[in-house]
Amino acid sequence: MRDVQYPILHTERLRLRPLEPEDREDVFRLFSNPEVTRFMDIEPLVSLKEADEIIALTRSSGCRYAIFDRENDTFMGTCGFHCWVQDGERERAEMGYDLSPEYWGSGYMPEALEELMKAGFEVMKLDEIEAHVEQDHPRSQKVLRRLGFRENHLRDGHLVVFRAGREDFAGRRTFRNAVTLRQSGNAEQSREIWLSLLAEQPEQPEILYQTAWTHDVLGLEKEAVPYYEKAISLGLQDEELAGAMLGLGSTYRTLGRYEDAKSLLKQAMEKFPERREFSVFYAMALYNLGEHAAAMEELLGQLAETSADNGIQAYRKAIAFYADKLDQVWD
């Protein structure tokens, strides 16, 4: 491990500073939670003394940061580097991270880790960063893939070893630039970046998905289809998979591939039952197939269940009742 001064780091929402002895109570609360330690090689803490030992270990053998909410200075978790290894002329460190459960799912950890990686490469002069994740921890694996990490090998039969080098991190920043360009209306420039990234990583599902999405934005639906299909077949996670299935289903429909659209959107509805948007696009495909009654039933059911309009809610039961009886004549 090189002798470096670890800087205080800031992101839009977070402040990161090296862990200090006075953080003992926060560290204890974090690591006494079995949800946090579930995928770690430690048991939940039972005493403040154990928290003191963890802090002392991280300060002597690496660099561990406490993560705080910038707005209210609330302790949220930790992240940092340990296990520095010199491999020839290249230096590598292992990255670890943890977050209190109430902050999961809000993008805090990718935000913190991106800034940590920047410091690792630019300040600590690391050449490569490694992370070890349990095979059955897809949430953590998703975070690493979003940051440009690639699966390297399996360790001890259950730990997936991910690695990212300087070039991967630079590519990730290019990835973010391409997303920003598309969001700001510069989709053609975004498309050029995605195609160049694909030339380097043709089997990367998230890049394939983003490439498909950008072609769709440009009105290049036919060109988008093979990118969507390959991204889904290679395996996307959670939000990206939902987006790709909706994008491909909608694109199938606009290209007149109505049966394909119906089939894929039906699969998506079963896989993501909480995502109401799939039902709406499914109803469109049903309409195109001449299944008008089924399409109306789907849409009316969604309207009755989701509308916040007072008038709709007043007749919610009636709308739901008649949804599948539109052709029935009452005596």
C-alpha positions as CSV (number, residue, x, y, z in Angstrom):
1,M,0.0,0.0,0.0
2,R,1.4,3.4,-1.0
3,D,1.8,6.1,1.6
4,V,-0.9,8.6,0.5
5,Q,-3.1,11.1,2.1
6,Y,-6.7,10.0,1.8
7,P,-8.8,13.0,0.7
8,I,-12.3,13.9,1.8
9,L,-14.6,13.2,-1.1
10,H,-17.9,14.8,-2.1
11,T,-20.7,13.9,-4.5
12,E,-23.9,15.7,-5.3
13,R,-25.6,14.0,-2.2
14,L,-22.8,12.5,-0.2
15,R,-19.7,13.3,1.8
16,L,-17.1,10.7,2.4
17,R,-14.3,11.0,4.9
18,P,-11.9,8.4,6.4
19,L,-13.4,6.4,9.2
20,E,-12.5,7.7,12.7
21,P,-12.6,6.2,16.2
22,E,-15.5,8.5,17.1
23,D,-17.6,6.6,14.5
24,R,-17.8,3.6,16.8
25,E,-21.5,3.8,17.6
26,D,-22.5,4.3,13.9
27,V,-20.3,1.4,12.9
28,F,-21.8,-0.8,15.6
29,R,-25.3,0.1,14.5
30,L,-24.4,-0.7,10.9
31,F,-22.6,-4.0,11.4
32,S,-24.9,-5.3,14.2
33,N,-27.7,-5.4,11.5
34,P,-27.8,-9.0,10.1
35,E,-29.2,-7.6,6.8
36,V,-25.9,-5.8,6.4
37,T,-23.6,-8.6,7.4
38,R,-25.5,-11.3,5.5
39,F,-23.1,-11.3,2.6
40,M,-20.0,-10.5,4.5
41,D,-17.4,-12.7,6.2
42,I,-18.3,-11.5,9.7
43,E,-21.1,-12.2,12.2
44,P,-23.3,-9.3,13.4
45,L,-21.5,-7.2,16.0
46,V,-22.6,-7.6,19.7
47,S,-20.4,-5.0,21.4
48,L,-18.9,-1.6,20.8
49,K,-15.5,-3.1,21.4
50,E,-15.9,-5.1,18.1
51,A,-16.7,-1.8,16.3
52,D,-13.5,-0.3,17.7
53,E,-11.6,-3.3,16.4
54,I,-13.1,-3.0,12.9
55,I,-12.2,0.7,12.8
56,A,-8.6,0.1,14.0
57,L,-8.2,-2.7,11.4
58,T,-9.4,-0.6,8.5
59,R,-7.2,2.3,9.6
60,S,-4.1,0.1,9.8
61,S,-4.6,-2.1,6.7
62,G,-6.3,0.1,4.2
63,C,-8.5,3.1,3.6
64,R,-12.2,2.9,4.8
65,Y,-14.5,5.9,4.3
66,A,-17.6,6.7,6.3
67,I,-20.5,7.8,4.0
68,F,-22.6,10.7,5.2
69,D,-25.7,12.4,3.7
70,R,-24.5,15.9,2.8
71,E,-27.8,17.5,3.7
72,N,-28.2,16.3,7.3
73,D,-24.8,14.7,8.0
74,T,-26.4,11.3,8.7
75,F,-24.1,8.3,8.8
76,M,-25.2,5.9,6.0
77,G,-22.5,3.3,5.5
78,T,-18.9,2.7,4.6
79,C,-16.7,2.0,1.6
80,G,-13.0,1.7,0.9
81,F,-9.9,-0.2,-0.2
82,H,-7.9,-3.0,1.5
83,C,-5.6,-5.9,0.4
84,W,-3.2,-3.8,-1.6
85,V,-1.3,-6.1,-4.0
86,Q,1.7,-5.3,-6.2
87,D,1.6,-7.3,-9.4
88,G,4.7,-6.5,-11.3
89,E,4.4,-2.8,-12.1
90,R,0.7,-2.7,-11.5
91,E,-0.9,-2.1,-8.1
92,R,-4.3,-3.5,-7.2
93,A,-6.6,-3.1,-4.2
94,E,-9.8,-4.8,-3.2
95,M,-12.9,-2.6,-2.7
96,G,-15.5,-3.2,-0.1
97,Y,-18.7,-1.4,0.7
98,D,-21.9,-1.6,2.8
99,L,-24.9,0.6,3.3
100,S,-27.7,0.8,5.9
101,P,-30.8,-0.9,4.5
102,E,-33.0,2.2,4.7
103,Y,-30.8,3.7,2.0
104,W,-30.9,0.8,-0.4
105,G,-32.4,1.3,-3.9
106,S,-31.8,5.0,-4.1
107,G,-28.5,5.0,-6.0
108,Y,-26.3,6.1,-3.1
109,M,-23.8,3.3,-3.3
110,P,-23.0,3.7,-7.0
111,E,-22.7,7.4,-6.4
112,A,-20.2,6.9,-3.5
113,L,-18.2,4.2,-5.3
114,E,-17.8,6.1,-8.5
115,E,-16.1,8.9,-6.5
116,L,-14.1,6.4,-4.5
117,M,-12.9,4.8,-7.7
118,K,-11.9,8.2,-9.1
119,A,-9.8,8.8,-6.0
120,G,-8.4,5.3,-6.2
121,F,-7.1,5.8,-9.8
122,E,-6.2,9.5,-9.7
123,V,-5.0,10.0,-6.1
124,M,-3.9,6.6,-4.8
125,K,-2.6,5.7,-8.3
126,L,-4.1,2.3,-8.4
127,D,-4.0,0.5,-11.7
128,E,-6.8,-2.0,-11.0
129,I,-9.6,-2.4,-8.4
130,E,-11.1,-5.7,-7.4
131,A,-14.3,-6.6,-5.6
132,H,-15.5,-10.0,-4.3
133,V,-19.2,-10.6,-4.3
134,E,-21.3,-13.6,-3.3
135,Q,-22.9,-15.5,-6.2
136,D,-26.4,-15.1,-4.7
137,H,-26.1,-11.3,-4.2
138,P,-27.3,-9.9,-7.6
139,R,-28.0,-6.4,-6.1
140,S,-24.3,-5.9,-5.4
141,Q,-23.2,-7.4,-8.7
142,K,-25.5,-5.0,-10.5
143,V,-23.8,-2.1,-8.8
144,L,-20.4,-3.3,-9.9
145,R,-21.4,-3.8,-13.5
146,R,-22.9,-0.3,-13.6
147,L,-19.5,1.0,-12.6
148,G,-17.6,-0.8,-15.4
149,F,-16.5,-3.9,-13.5
150,R,-16.2,-7.2,-15.4
151,E,-16.4,-10.7,-14.0
152,N,-12.9,-12.2,-13.8
153,H,-13.2,-15.5,-12.0
154,L,-14.9,-17.5,-9.3
155,R,-13.2,-17.9,-6.0
156,D,-13.8,-20.6,-3.4
157,G,-16.8,-21.8,-5.3
158,H,-19.1,-19.0,-4.3
159,L,-17.4,-15.6,-4.6
160,V,-17.5,-13.8,-8.0
161,V,-14.4,-11.7,-8.4
162,F,-14.9,-8.5,-10.4
163,R,-12.1,-6.3,-11.7
164,A,-12.0,-2.8,-13.2
165,G,-8.9,-1.1,-14.6
166,R,-8.2,2.5,-15.4
167,E,-9.5,2.0,-18.9
168,D,-12.7,0.4,-17.7
169,F,-13.3,3.4,-15.5
170,A,-12.6,5.8,-18.3
171,G,-15.1,3.8,-20.4
172,R,-17.7,4.0,-17.8
173,R,-17.4,7.8,-17.8
174,T,-17.8,7.7,-21.5
175,F,-20.9,5.5,-20.9
176,R,-22.4,8.2,-18.7
177,N,-21.5,10.9,-21.3
178,A,-23.5,8.9,-23.9
179,V,-26.5,8.7,-21.6
180,T,-26.3,12.5,-20.9
181,L,-26.1,13.3,-24.7
182,R,-29.2,11.3,-25.4
183,Q,-31.1,12.8,-22.5
184,S,-30.2,16.3,-23.8
185,G,-31.4,15.7,-27.3
186,N,-28.1,14.8,-28.9
187,A,-29.1,11.2,-29.8
188,E,-26.9,10.9,-32.9
189,Q,-23.8,11.8,-31.0
190,S,-24.9,9.3,-28.3
191,R,-25.3,6.6,-30.9
192,E,-21.8,7.1,-32.2
193,I,-20.4,6.6,-28.7
194,W,-22.5,3.4,-28.1
195,L,-21.4,1.9,-31.3
196,S,-17.7,2.6,-30.5
197,L,-18.2,1.0,-27.0
198,L,-19.9,-2.0,-28.6
199,A,-16.9,-2.5,-30.9
200,E,-14.8,-2.9,-27.8
201,Q,-17.3,-4.9,-25.7
202,P,-19.8,-6.6,-28.1
203,E,-21.2,-9.0,-25.4
204,Q,-21.9,-6.3,-22.8
205,P,-25.7,-6.4,-22.3
206,E,-26.1,-3.0,-20.8
207,I,-24.3,-1.3,-23.7
208,L,-26.4,-3.3,-26.1
209,Y,-29.5,-2.1,-24.3
210,Q,-28.5,1.5,-24.3
211,T,-27.6,1.2,-28.0
212,A,-31.0,-0.2,-28.8
213,W,-32.7,2.6,-26.8
214,T,-30.8,5.3,-28.6
215,H,-31.7,3.8,-32.0
216,D,-35.3,3.9,-30.9
217,V,-35.0,7.5,-29.9
218,L,-33.7,8.3,-33.4
219,G,-36.6,6.5,-35.1
220,L,-34.4,3.6,-36.2
221,E,-36.7,0.9,-34.9
222,K,-35.6,-2.0,-37.2
223,E,-31.9,-1.3,-36.3
224,A,-32.8,-1.3,-32.6
225,V,-34.4,-4.8,-32.6
226,P,-31.2,-7.0,-32.7
227,Y,-29.6,-4.9,-30.0
228,Y,-32.6,-5.3,-27.7
229,E,-32.8,-9.1,-28.5
230,K,-29.1,-9.7,-27.8
231,A,-29.1,-7.6,-24.6
232,I,-32.0,-9.6,-23.2
233,S,-30.6,-13.0,-24.2
234,L,-27.2,-12.2,-22.6
235,G,-28.9,-11.3,-19.3
236,L,-29.9,-7.9,-18.0
237,Q,-30.8,-7.2,-14.4
238,D,-33.9,-5.7,-12.8
239,E,-34.6,-2.2,-14.1
240,E,-32.6,-2.7,-17.3
241,L,-34.4,-5.9,-18.2
242,A,-37.8,-4.3,-17.7
243,G,-36.8,-1.4,-19.9
244,A,-35.4,-3.6,-22.6
245,M,-38.5,-5.8,-22.6
246,L,-40.8,-2.8,-22.9
247,G,-38.7,-1.2,-25.5
248,L,-38.5,-4.3,-27.6
249,G,-42.2,-5.1,-27.2
250,S,-43.2,-1.6,-28.2
251,T,-40.8,-1.7,-31.2
252,Y,-42.2,-5.1,-32.3
253,R,-45.6,-3.5,-32.4
254,T,-44.6,-0.4,-34.3
255,L,-43.0,-2.7,-36.9
256,G,-46.2,-4.7,-37.3
257,R,-44.8,-7.8,-35.5
258,Y,-48.0,-7.9,-33.3
259,E,-47.8,-11.5,-32.2
260,D,-44.2,-11.1,-31.1
261,A,-45.2,-7.9,-29.2
262,K,-48.1,-9.7,-27.6
263,S,-45.9,-12.7,-26.5
264,L,-43.0,-10.6,-25.1
265,L,-45.2,-8.1,-23.3
266,K,-47.2,-11.0,-21.7
267,Q,-43.9,-12.5,-20.5
268,A,-43.0,-9.1,-19.1
269,M,-46.3,-8.7,-17.3
270,E,-45.8,-12.1,-15.6
271,K,-42.2,-11.2,-14.6
272,F,-42.9,-7.7,-13.5
273,P,-46.5,-7.8,-12.2
274,E,-46.1,-4.5,-10.4
275,R,-45.1,-2.6,-13.6
276,R,-48.5,-1.4,-14.9
277,E,-47.0,0.1,-18.1
278,F,-46.6,-3.4,-19.6
279,S,-50.4,-3.9,-19.5
280,V,-51.0,-0.7,-21.5
281,F,-48.6,-1.7,-24.2
282,Y,-50.0,-5.2,-24.2
283,A,-53.5,-3.8,-24.8
284,M,-52.1,-1.9,-27.8
285,A,-50.8,-5.1,-29.3
286,L,-54.2,-6.8,-28.6
287,Y,-55.9,-4.0,-30.5
288,N,-53.6,-4.4,-33.5
289,L,-54.4,-8.1,-33.5
290,G,-58.2,-7.4,-33.6
291,E,-58.7,-8.5,-30.0
292,H,-60.6,-5.4,-29.2
293,A,-62.6,-6.7,-26.3
294,A,-59.5,-8.1,-24.6
295,A,-57.7,-4.8,-25.2
296,M,-60.5,-2.7,-23.6
297,E,-60.8,-5.1,-20.7
298,E,-57.0,-4.7,-20.0
299,L,-57.2,-0.9,-20.2
300,L,-60.3,-0.5,-18.2
301,G,-59.0,-2.7,-15.5
302,Q,-55.8,-0.6,-15.3
303,L,-57.8,2.6,-15.3
304,A,-60.1,1.4,-12.4
305,E,-57.1,0.3,-10.3
306,T,-54.7,3.2,-10.9
307,S,-56.6,6.4,-11.6
308,A,-56.5,9.0,-8.9
309,D,-59.3,11.0,-10.6
310,N,-62.2,11.4,-8.2
311,G,-64.8,10.7,-10.8
312,I,-63.1,7.5,-12.0
313,Q,-62.8,6.4,-8.4
314,A,-66.4,7.0,-7.7
315,Y,-67.3,4.5,-10.5
316,R,-64.3,2.3,-10.0
317,K,-66.4,-0.8,-9.1
318,A,-68.7,-0.3,-12.1
319,I,-65.8,0.1,-14.5
320,A,-64.1,-3.0,-13.2
321,F,-67.3,-4.9,-13.4
322,Y,-68.1,-4.0,-17.0
323,A,-64.5,-4.3,-18.3
324,D,-65.0,-7.9,-19.5
325,K,-68.8,-7.5,-20.3
326,L,-68.7,-4.8,-23.0
327,D,-70.7,-6.9,-25.5
328,Q,-73.3,-8.1,-23.0
329,V,-76.8,-6.7,-23.3
330,W,-78.8,-6.4,-20.1
331,D,-82.6,-7.1,-20.2
